[in-house]
Amino acid sequence: MSTFTYTQDADGVVTLAWDQPETSMNVMTLEGFREFEEHFDKAMADDTVKGVIVTSAKKDFAGGMDLSVLATIRAEAGDEPAQALFDFTMNGHRILRKIERNNMDTKTNKGGKPVAWASPGTSAGIGTEVALACHRRFMADNPKAKVGLPEILVGIFPGAGGTTRVTRMMGAMAAAPILLEGKMLPPAKAKSMGLIDEVVPADELLAKAKEWVLSATDADILKPWDAKGYKMPGGTPYHPAGFMTFVGATAMVHGKTQGVYPAAKAMLSAIYEGALVPFDTALKIEARWFTKILMNPSSANMIRSIFLSKGELEKGAVRPAIPDESVKKVGILGAGMMGAGIATVSAQAGIEVVLVDRDQEAADKGHAHVANYLAEGVKRKKSTQEKADAILARVTATPDYEALKDCDLIVEAVFEDPAIKAEVTAKTEAVIGEDAIFATNTSTLPITDLAKASKRPEQFIGIHFFSPVEKMLLVEIIKGKETGDRATAKALDFVRQIRKTPIVVNDARFFYANRCIIPYINEGVLMVAEGVEPALIENAAKQMGMPLGPLQLNDETSIDLGVKIAKATKAAMGDAYPEAAAKADEVLFKLFEAGRLGRKSKSGYYDYDEKGKRTGLWPGLRENWPTAEDQPDLTTVQHRLIMAQTLEAVRALEEGVLMDIREGDVGAILGWGFMPWSGGPLSWLDMIGAAKAVEICETLAEAHGTRFEAPALLNDMAAKGESFYTRFAPEAAAA
């Protein structure tokens, strides 16, 4: 089936409409590139063709490159993957350069045919790079549309000329938000920044593009960098103004990446070096740096986890093979922050919601939370009042359990107390239909134990939302010992409806995410008790690529919650409660007793101003736990913090809590921000090698205790020279 359609009208204007078969969004493939070039060559060779419009037959233009293509090229290249990737990249440059220059005379810059880009909606990645090669860029005035180059967010950078063209169009400083931050811009903003040329009514998009094509002159289609006397906006690196720009850019990149994201540094090198040479040489430099990044294990891991694996999980990679279980009406028990958040995202997804709490006043507070969230969206012009009213109309707030009788899914989000959860489970099952699925939202309580309160444990499942629900992308689905496939499918279909990313794990204390998060926090708190400088702890974490240090993370999740978890865990484990955790608890409990509950009380490990902004680490940390004279080196602190999390991920896989290796990495990145540059904890272990990981474990265990002893699985892999993504490859698990 064709990817592009070729249509020539009576006025000699050819429209190349991108319409990739069997997808809702166009993504560029090898075959698509080949077909586009064939059509373009046909138009250029036909003397009756006056110009070309490149557009899309779908509601959006393109979602970017099919990144699985890059993995395929690397895998099929044998002993020379870098050469294959470079050749692929240069071929893309050749095709896009053909759009710019087409039939132009190399000396006079005349004789070319005008090419307009007309996007009905969103364009990202290669779609935008195609646009940049065209001579004029039109976008429909579509409130949902955005345009940009977000490649940096998945560990690469715009490598099909986007880096070079944007920089030469607007200068390095103005290009920074687009290239270094990967911002996707609405049409009006993109026009004001110079990324596109015109924003037109949607029903006039093609007409306006055609009007320009028929009137364009030789001067209109000559790119600035191909014109004699071209000078880069803002100056080149050897220009006084440009020199300062690049000095500032280097500092900005390091400040944002902490030196652990290779793509940003490589892109800056491509920009700097490319600015010193002619345009075509700059494209070759860009291609070389792009190839270097594609060969970097960090970028390969990020692409795999953040793009490929995440997409596979969202499409149902681990879903039981049973008919559709989409949710029509959801009942939510508990109208607090969590329950109200779940109600919000459910109603936004078009699902009818019944929000139940102990009395009407409590239920109304949850309803007000939904209303306020939607009102903020209208205020920020993310939505309209009409849409907000329609969403809010789907939410019914009541204390009456009878209102749940038609719900096909229940999500219980009451207080983390087994007795209270058991009570509401019984009350709910007395009124809901026999086929309804009951899900409990809990972060720590074992699902199998909670299911004992249910008359139908095969229809009982755990759904762990992360706070704030509206913003967090991950949802952890937990199967109890008796949970059936239909309950699992229901939970997965619900998560898909509310546009979150699911992972499915087996029941165990703390499930997967919290069993990794809690040791990370505890290790940081334990180091405070040991006299390690708090700033060293926090900065060591950030220089590993963690978004939050363990102390700040504890402030964000709240210290009183940590105290509750610690007490419950100690009660459950008794004498088996780890000594290291008990020592960390001394710090945690002292803060709690002092009323320092974290950000919500504007006091915790950090001090905060009246608006809740952090002002610095609380001096009381050093006063209560004096800083030791001998401080550990940075690497030791980082190894303690990273291994505290990573070894739990390995144990979860070893114990069968994790059932799919992809879920371990995707869940870690989305759930608590585990070093995204690494691709996740299991990808990170593959990056350094199992043998090196065991060596680090042995050093830490000798100095700090048995919690750092390498699991048997890791020792076995080190002995055999195996990696996680070979031993536990998804295709091997499926077979």
C-alpha positions in Angstrom: 0.0 0.0 0.0 1.2 3.5 -0.8 2.5 5.9 1.9 2.2 9.0 -0.2 -0.4 10.0 -2.8 0.6 12.0 -5.8 -2.0 14.4 -7.3 -1.5 17.1 -9.9 -4.2 19.7 -10.5 -5.0 21.7 -13.6 -2.8 24.6 -12.5 0.3 22.3 -12.4 0.6 22.1 -8.6 1.4 18.6 -7.3 0.2 17.6 -3.8 2.1 14.9 -2.0 -0.1 13.7 0.8 1.4 11.5 3.5 -1.0 8.8 4.6 0.8 5.9 6.2 -1.5 2.8 6.0 -3.0 1.3 9.2 -1.7 4.0 11.6 -3.4 7.0 13.2 -0.1 9.1 13.0 2.4 9.2 10.1 5.9 8.0 11.1 8.7 7.9 8.6 10.1 4.5 7.5 12.7 3.4 5.0 10.0 2.6 2.5 8.3 5.9 3.1 11.5 7.8 2.4 12.0 5.9 -0.8 8.5 6.5 -2.0 8.6 10.2 -1.1 11.8 10.6 -3.2 10.3 8.7 -6.2 7.3 11.0 -6.2 9.4 14.1 -5.7 11.7 13.2 -8.5 8.7 12.7 -10.8 7.4 16.2 -10.0 10.8 17.8 -10.6 11.2 16.0 -14.0 7.8 17.0 -15.2 7.9 20.3 -17.0 4.1 20.8 -16.5 4.6 20.8 -12.7 5.0 24.3 -11.4 5.5 23.4 -7.7 4.8 21.0 -4.9 2.7 21.0 -1.7 3.8 18.4 1.0 0.9 17.7 3.3 -0.8 14.9 5.2 -4.1 13.1 4.6 -4.4 12.5 8.3 -5.4 15.1 11.0 -1.7 15.5 11.9 1.4 15.7 9.7 3.8 13.3 11.4 4.9 11.9 14.8 8.6 11.6 13.7 10.8 8.8 12.6 10.0 5.1 13.3 12.8 4.7 15.8 12.7 0.9 15.4 14.2 1.5 12.0 17.4 2.7 13.7 17.6 -0.5 15.7 17.0 -2.6 12.6 19.8 -0.8 10.7 22.2 -1.3 13.5 21.2 -5.0 13.9 21.5 -5.8 10.2 24.8 -3.9 9.7 27.1 -6.7 10.9 30.5 -5.5 11.9 30.0 -1.9 10.7 26.9 -0.5 12.4 28.3 3.0 12.6 28.9 3.2 8.8 25.4 1.9 8.1 23.9 4.5 10.4 26.0 7.2 8.9 25.1 6.2 5.4 21.4 6.1 6.4 21.6 9.6 7.9 23.4 11.1 4.9 20.8 9.6 2.6 18.2 11.5 4.5 20.2 14.7 4.2 20.5 14.1 0.4 16.7 13.7 0.0 15.9 16.8 2.1 18.6 18.8 0.4 16.9 17.8 -2.9 13.7 19.5 -1.6 15.7 22.8 -1.0 17.7 22.8 -4.2 15.7 20.6 -6.6 16.2 22.0 -10.1 18.2 25.1 -9.2 21.2 26.1 -11.2 24.2 25.8 -8.9 25.7 29.1 -10.1 22.7 31.4 -10.5 20.4 29.8 -7.9 17.5 30.0 -10.4 15.2 27.5 -12.0 14.0 25.7 -8.9 10.4 24.7 -8.2 8.7 26.1 -5.0 7.9 23.5 -2.4 5.4 24.4 0.4 4.8 22.5 3.6 1.1 22.4 4.7 0.4 20.8 8.1 -3.1 20.2 9.2 -2.0 19.4 12.8 0.9 18.3 14.9 4.4 17.7 13.4 7.4 16.3 15.3 10.8 15.1 14.6 11.4 14.1 10.9 8.1 15.7 10.0 9.4 19.0 11.2 12.7 18.4 9.5 10.9 17.9 6.2 9.2 21.2 6.8 12.4 23.0 7.4 13.7 21.8 4.0 10.6 23.2 2.3 10.6 26.8 1.0 7.6 28.0 3.0 5.8 26.4 5.9 2.1 26.7 6.5 0.2 25.4 9.6 -3.5 25.2 10.2 -4.8 27.3 13.0 -5.6 24.2 15.0 -5.8 24.5 18.8 -4.6 20.9 19.3 -1.6 21.2 16.9 2.0 21.6 18.0 5.3 21.6 16.1 8.8 20.9 17.2 11.8 18.7 17.4 11.5 16.7 20.7 14.3 14.1 19.8 16.4 15.2 22.8 13.7 13.8 25.1 14.4 10.3 23.9 18.2 10.5 24.0 19.0 11.6 20.5 18.9 15.0 18.7 17.5 16.2 15.3 19.8 14.4 12.9 18.0 14.9 9.5 19.2 18.5 9.2 17.0 19.9 11.9 19.9 20.9 14.2 21.8 22.7 11.4 18.7 24.4 9.8 17.1 25.7 13.0 20.4 27.1 14.2 21.1 28.8 10.8 17.5 30.1 10.7 17.4 31.8 14.1 20.8 31.6 15.7 22.0 29.3 18.5 20.4 31.3 21.4 16.9 31.4 19.9 17.2 27.8 18.8 17.9 26.5 22.3 14.3 26.0 23.5 13.5 24.1 20.3 16.7 22.0 20.1 18.0 21.6 23.7 14.7 21.5 25.5 12.7 19.7 22.8 9.7 22.1 23.2 6.6 21.4 21.1 5.1 24.8 20.2 1.6 25.8 19.2 1.3 27.3 15.7 1.2 31.0 16.8 4.3 30.6 19.0 6.1 28.6 16.4 5.5 31.4 13.9 6.6 34.2 16.3 9.9 32.3 16.8 10.4 31.8 13.0 10.0 28.0 13.0 7.0 28.3 10.6 6.0 31.0 8.2 2.2 31.2 8.2 -0.8 30.1 10.4 -4.0 29.9 8.3 -7.6 28.8 8.8 -7.8 25.0 8.5 -10.2 25.1 5.6 -7.8 27.4 3.7 -4.6 25.5 4.3 -4.1 23.9 0.9 -5.5 26.9 -0.9 -3.1 29.3 0.8 -0.2 26.9 0.1 -1.1 26.7 -3.5 -1.5 30.4 -3.9 2.0 30.9 -2.6 3.5 28.1 -4.9 2.0 29.7 -8.0 3.3 33.2 -7.1 6.8 32.3 -5.6 9.8 33.8 -7.3 13.4 32.5 -7.4 14.3 34.7 -4.5 11.4 33.2 -2.4 12.8 29.7 -2.7 16.4 30.4 -2.0 17.4 29.4 1.5 19.4 32.0 3.4 22.4 29.7 3.8 22.6 29.2 0.1 22.6 32.9 -0.6 25.8 34.9 -1.1 26.9 36.8 2.0 24.9 34.7 4.5 25.6 35.4 8.1 24.3 33.4 11.0 21.9 35.3 13.3 23.6 36.0 16.6 27.0 35.4 15.3 29.2 32.4 14.7 31.6 31.0 17.4 34.5 33.2 16.3 32.3 36.4 16.3 32.3 38.2 19.7 28.6 37.9 20.2 28.5 34.3 19.0 31.4 33.4 21.2 29.5 34.4 24.3 26.4 32.6 23.1 28.3 29.3 22.8 30.0 29.8 26.2 26.6 30.3 27.8 25.1 27.4 25.9 27.8 25.0 27.2 27.1 26.1 30.8 23.4 25.7 30.2 23.7 22.3 28.8 25.9 21.0 31.6 23.6 22.6 34.2 20.5 20.9 32.7 22.1 17.5 32.0 24.6 17.3 34.8 26.9 15.8 32.2 25.1 12.5 32.0 23.0 13.0 28.8 25.4 12.6 25.8 22.9 13.8 23.2 22.8 17.4 24.4 26.6 17.7 24.4 26.9 16.0 21.0 24.3 18.3 19.5 26.0 21.4 20.9 29.3 20.1 19.2 27.4 19.7 15.9 26.1 23.2 16.1 29.5 24.7 17.1 31.5 22.9 14.5 28.8 23.2 11.8 28.7 27.0 12.3 32.3 27.2 11.1 31.9 25.6 7.7 29.6 25.7 4.6 26.1 24.3 4.9 26.7 21.0 3.2 29.8 20.3 5.3 27.7 21.2 8.4 25.2 18.5 7.5 28.0 16.0 7.3 29.2 17.1 10.7 25.7 16.8 12.1 25.5 13.3 10.6 28.7 12.2 12.3 27.7 13.4 15.7 24.3 11.9 15.2 25.9 8.5 14.4 28.1 8.8 17.5 25.0 9.3 19.6 23.1 6.4 18.0 26.1 4.2 18.8 26.2 5.3 22.4 24.5 2.7 24.7 22.8 5.5 26.7 20.9 6.7 23.6 20.2 3.1 22.5 18.8 2.3 26.0 16.7 5.5 26.1 15.2 4.8 22.7 14.4 1.2 23.7 12.8 2.1 27.1 11.2 5.5 26.6 10.0 5.0 23.0 9.8 1.3 22.0 9.1 -0.5 25.3 6.8 2.2 26.6 4.8 2.1 23.3 4.6 -1.7 23.4 3.3 -1.7 27.0 0.7 0.9 26.1 -0.5 -1.2 23.2 -1.1 -4.2 25.3 2.2 -6.2 25.2 1.4 -8.0 28.5 -2.5 -8.0 28.1 -4.2 -11.4 28.4 -5.7 -12.5 25.1 -9.4 -11.9 25.9 -12.1 -9.6 24.4 -12.2 -5.8 25.0 -12.8 -4.8 28.6 -13.0 -1.0 28.2 -14.6 0.8 31.1 -18.0 2.5 30.6 -18.7 3.6 34.2 -16.2 3.7 37.1 -17.0 4.0 40.7 -14.4 5.6 42.9 -14.4 5.1 46.7 -12.8 7.9 48.5 -12.9 11.5 47.3 -9.6 12.7 48.7 -6.7 14.0 46.6 -6.0 10.5 45.1 -9.7 9.6 44.5 -10.5 13.0 43.0 -7.4 12.8 40.8 -8.6 9.4 39.5 -12.0 10.8 38.9 -10.5 13.7 36.9 -8.5 11.6 34.5 -11.4 9.2 34.1 -13.9 11.9 33.3 -11.4 13.5 30.9 -11.2 10.1 29.1 -15.0 10.1 28.5 -15.8 7.6 31.3 -18.9 8.2 33.5 -17.7 8.6 37.2 -19.4 8.0 40.5 -17.4 9.5 43.3 -18.3 8.1 46.7 -17.3 9.2 50.2 -18.6 8.9 53.8 -20.9 12.0 53.5 -22.0 14.5 51.0 -19.6 17.2 52.2 -16.6 14.9 51.7 -17.9 13.8 48.3 -18.4 17.4 47.3 -14.8 18.3 48.2 -13.7 15.7 45.7 -16.1 17.1 43.1 -14.7 20.6 43.8 -11.1 19.2 43.2 -12.2 18.1 39.7 -13.9 21.4 39.0 -10.9 23.4 40.1 -8.5 21.3 38.1 -10.6 21.8 35.0 -11.0 25.5 35.7 -7.3 25.9 35.8 -7.1 24.2 32.4 -9.5 26.7 31.0 -7.6 29.6 32.6 -4.4 28.4 31.0 -6.2 28.0 27.7 -5.5 24.2 27.6 -9.3 23.7 27.3 -12.5 25.5 26.8 -15.3 26.2 29.3 -17.7 24.1 27.2 -15.3 21.1 27.3 -14.7 21.5 31.0 -18.4 21.6 31.7 -19.0 18.4 29.7 -16.2 16.6 31.6 -17.5 17.8 35.0 -21.0 16.6 34.1 -19.7 13.1 33.9 -18.8 13.1 37.7 -21.5 12.4 40.2 -20.5 12.9 43.9 -22.5 11.1 46.5 -22.3 9.1 49.8 -24.8 6.6 48.4 -23.3 3.2 47.6 -26.4 2.4 45.5 -25.1 4.8 42.9 -22.4 2.2 42.2 -24.7 -0.5 41.0 -24.2 0.0 37.2 -20.4 0.5 37.5 -18.3 -2.1 35.6 -15.1 -1.1 37.5 -14.6 0.1 41.1 -11.4 1.8 42.1 -11.1 2.0 45.9 -8.9 4.8 47.1 -9.7 5.1 50.8 -7.2 5.4 53.8 -4.3 2.9 53.8 -5.9 0.7 56.5 -6.8 -2.9 55.9 -9.9 -2.8 58.1 -11.3 0.3 56.4 -10.6 -1.2 53.0 -12.3 -4.4 54.0 -15.4 -2.5 55.1 -15.8 -0.6 51.9 -15.1 -3.7 49.8 -18.0 -5.5 51.5 -20.4 -2.6 51.2 -19.5 -2.1 47.5 -19.8 -5.8 46.6 -23.3 -5.8 48.1 -24.6 -3.5 45.4 -22.4 -3.9 42.2 -23.1 -6.4 39.5 -21.6 -9.8 39.5 -19.3 -9.0 36.5 -17.8 -5.8 38.0 -14.1 -5.7 38.7 -12.9 -4.3 42.1 -9.5 -2.6 42.1 -7.8 -1.3 45.2 -5.5 1.7 45.0 -2.7 1.0 47.5 1.0 1.7 47.5 2.1 -0.9 50.1 -0.6 -3.2 51.3 -0.5 -6.8 49.8 -3.3 -7.3 47.3 -3.7 -11.0 48.2 -4.4 -10.0 51.9 -6.9 -7.3 50.9 -8.7 -9.7 48.5 -9.7 -11.8 51.5 -12.4 -9.3 52.2 -13.8 -9.9 48.7 -16.4 -12.7 47.8 -14.8 -12.9 44.3 -11.0 -12.6 44.6 -10.5 -13.6 41.0 -12.2 -10.2 40.2 -10.0 -8.3 42.7 -6.9 -6.5 41.6 -4.5 -3.7 42.7 -4.1 -0.5 40.8 -1.4 1.7 42.2 -1.7 5.3 41.0 1.2 7.8 41.6 0.5 11.3 43.0 -0.4 13.6 41.5 -2.6 11.4 39.4 -3.2 14.1 36.7 0.5 14.4 36.0 2.1 11.1 36.7 2.3 8.8 33.7 2.8 5.4 35.4 0.1 3.1 36.8 1.2 -0.1 38.5 -1.2 -3.0 38.2 -0.8 -5.7 40.9 -2.1 -9.2 40.5 -3.1 -11.0 43.7 -2.6 -14.8 44.0 -6.2 -15.4 42.8 -6.6 -12.4 40.4 -8.0 -13.6 37.0 -7.2 -12.6 33.5 -10.4 -10.6 33.0 -9.5 -8.4 36.0 -6.0 -7.9 34.6 -7.4 -7.0 31.1 -10.0 -4.6 32.7 -7.3 -2.8 34.6 -5.0 -2.6 31.5 -7.9 -1.3 29.3 -8.8 1.3 31.9 -5.2 2.5 32.1 -5.1 2.7 28.3 -8.3 4.8 28.3 -7.0 7.3 30.7 -3.7 7.5 28.6 -1.3 6.3 31.2 1.5 3.7 30.9 0.8 0.4 32.7 3.1 -2.2 34.2 1.7 -5.4 35.6 3.5 -7.1 38.5 2.8 -9.9 40.9 1.9 -9.3 44.5 4.7 -8.7 47.1 5.4 -6.2 49.8 5.7 -2.8 48.2 5.1 -4.3 44.8 7.8 -3.0 42.4 8.1 0.8 42.5 8.0 1.3 46.2 10.3 -1.6 46.9 12.9 0.4 44.9 12.0 3.9 45.9 12.0 3.3 49.7 15.6 1.9 49.8 16.7 4.9 47.8 15.2 7.3 50.3 16.4 5.2 53.2 20.0 5.1 52.0 20.0 8.9 51.7 18.5 9.3 55.2 20.9 6.7 56.6 23.8 8.7 55.3 22.5 11.8 57.1 22.5 9.7 60.3 26.1 8.7 59.5 27.3 12.3 59.2 27.5 12.4 55.4 27.1 16.0 54.3 23.5 16.4 53.1 24.4 18.5 50.1 26.8 15.8 49.0 24.0 13.2 49.2 21.6 15.3 47.1 24.1 16.5 44.5 25.5 13.0 44.1 22.0 11.8 43.2 21.4 14.6 40.7 24.8 14.1 39.1 23.7 10.5 38.4 20.7 11.9 36.6 18.1 11.4 39.3 15.6 14.3 39.1 15.4 14.5 42.9 17.8 13.7 45.6 16.5 11.2 48.2 16.0 13.9 50.8 14.0 16.1 48.5 12.0 13.1 47.3 11.1 12.3 50.9 9.9 15.9 51.4 7.8 15.6 48.2 6.2 12.3 49.2 5.8 13.5 52.8 7.6 12.5 55.9 4.5 11.4 57.8 3.8 8.9 55.0 7.3 7.6 55.4 6.7 7.2 59.2 3.5 5.2 58.5 5.2 2.9 56.1 8.2 2.4 58.4 5.9 1.5 61.4 3.7 -0.9 59.3 6.8 -2.6 57.8 8.5 -3.0 61.2 5.2 -4.5 62.6 5.0 -7.0 59.7 8.7 -7.9 59.7 9.4 -8.0 63.4 13.0 -9.0 64.2 13.8 -9.3 60.5 13.5 -5.5 60.1 16.8 -4.3 58.7 19.2 -2.6 61.0 20.0 0.0 58.4 16.4 0.9 58.0 16.0 1.3 61.8 18.9 3.7 61.9 17.4 5.8 59.0 14.1 5.7 61.0 15.8 7.7 63.8 16.2 10.6 61.5 12.7 10.2 59.9 11.0 10.0 63.2 12.8 13.0 64.7 11.7 15.2 61.8 8.2 13.9 62.2 8.1 14.6 65.9 9.4 18.2 65.2 6.4 18.7 62.8 8.7 18.8 59.8 6.5 16.8 57.4 8.0 17.9 54.1 6.8 20.3 51.4 3.2 20.2 52.6 4.2 21.7 55.9 6.8 23.9 54.3 9.5 22.2 56.4 11.3 19.0 56.2 14.9 18.1 55.1 14.6 21.5 53.3 13.4 24.9 54.4 10.7 26.5 52.3 9.3 30.0 51.8 5.7 31.0 52.2 4.9 29.9 48.6 6.4 26.5 49.2 9.6 27.1 47.3 12.7 25.4 48.6 15.2 27.8 50.1 17.9 25.4 51.1 18.7 22.4 53.3 17.5 22.7 56.8 20.5 23.6 59.1 19.1 21.4 61.7 20.2 18.3 59.8 23.9 19.2 60.5 23.1 20.3 64.1 21.3 17.0 65.0 23.6 14.8 63.0 26.9 16.5 62.9 28.9 16.3 59.6 31.7 13.7 59.9 35.2 14.9 59.5 36.0 12.1 56.9 33.5 12.3 54.0 33.0 9.5 51.5 34.0 10.2 47.9 31.4 11.1 45.3 31.5 7.7 43.6 30.9 5.8 46.8 27.8 7.9 47.6 26.5 7.5 44.1 27.1 3.7 44.2 25.2 3.4 47.4 22.2 5.4 46.1 22.1 3.7 42.7 22.6 0.1 44.0 20.0 0.6 46.8 17.4 0.9 43.9 18.9 -1.3 41.3 19.4 -4.4 43.4 15.7 -4.3 44.4 14.8 -4.3 40.7 17.0 -7.4 40.2 15.4 -9.1 43.2 11.9 -8.3 41.9 12.8 -10.0 38.6 14.4 -12.9 40.4 11.4 -13.4 42.6 8.9 -13.2 39.8 7.4 -9.9 40.9 8.5 -8.4 37.6 7.2 -10.6 34.8 8.6 -8.6 31.8 12.0 -6.9 31.8 10.5 -3.9 29.9 8.2 -3.1 32.8 11.2 -3.0 35.1 12.9 -0.2 33.1 9.9 1.7 31.9 8.3 1.6 35.4 11.5 2.9 37.0 11.9 5.9 34.7 8.2 6.9 34.8 7.5 5.9 38.4 10.4 7.7 40.2 12.6 9.1 37.5 15.4 6.5 37.7 18.3 7.9 35.6 16.5 8.2 32.3 19.8 8.5 30.4 20.5 4.9 31.4 17.2 3.4 30.1 16.3 2.1 33.5 18.0 -0.1 36.2 18.2 -3.3 34.2 19.5 -1.4 31.2 22.1 0.4 33.4 23.4 -3.0 34.6 23.7 -4.1 31.0 25.6 -0.9 30.3 28.2 -1.5 32.9 28.1 -5.3 32.7 27.1 -7.8 35.4 30.7 -8.5 36.4 31.3 -4.8 37.2 28.0 -4.6 39.1 29.0 -7.6 41.2 32.4 -6.0 41.9 30.6 -2.8 43.1 28.3 -4.9 45.3 31.2 -6.7 46.9 32.9 -3.4 47.8 29.7 -1.9 49.2 28.7 -5.0 51.1 32.1 -5.2 52.8 31.8 -1.6 54.0 28.1 -1.1 54.5 26.4 -4.4 55.1 24.5 -7.3 53.6 21.9 -5.2 51.9 24.4 -4.7 49.1 25.2 -8.3 48.5 24.6 -9.2 44.9 21.5 -11.4 44.3 22.1 -14.9 43.0 20.7 -13.9 39.6 23.3 -11.2 39.2 26.1 -13.5 40.3 25.0 -16.1 37.8 24.8 -13.6 35.0 28.3 -12.3 35.8 29.7 -15.8 35.8 28.1 -16.6 32.4 28.8 -13.2 30.8 25.1 -12.6 30.2 23.1 -9.4 29.9 19.5 -8.9 31.1 18.2 -8.0 27.6 19.6 -11.2 26.1 18.6 -13.5 28.9 15.2 -11.9 29.5 14.4 -10.6 26.0 10.7 -10.0 25.6 10.6 -12.3 22.5 12.3 -15.1 24.5 9.8 -14.7 27.3 6.9 -14.8 24.8 8.2 -18.0 23.3 
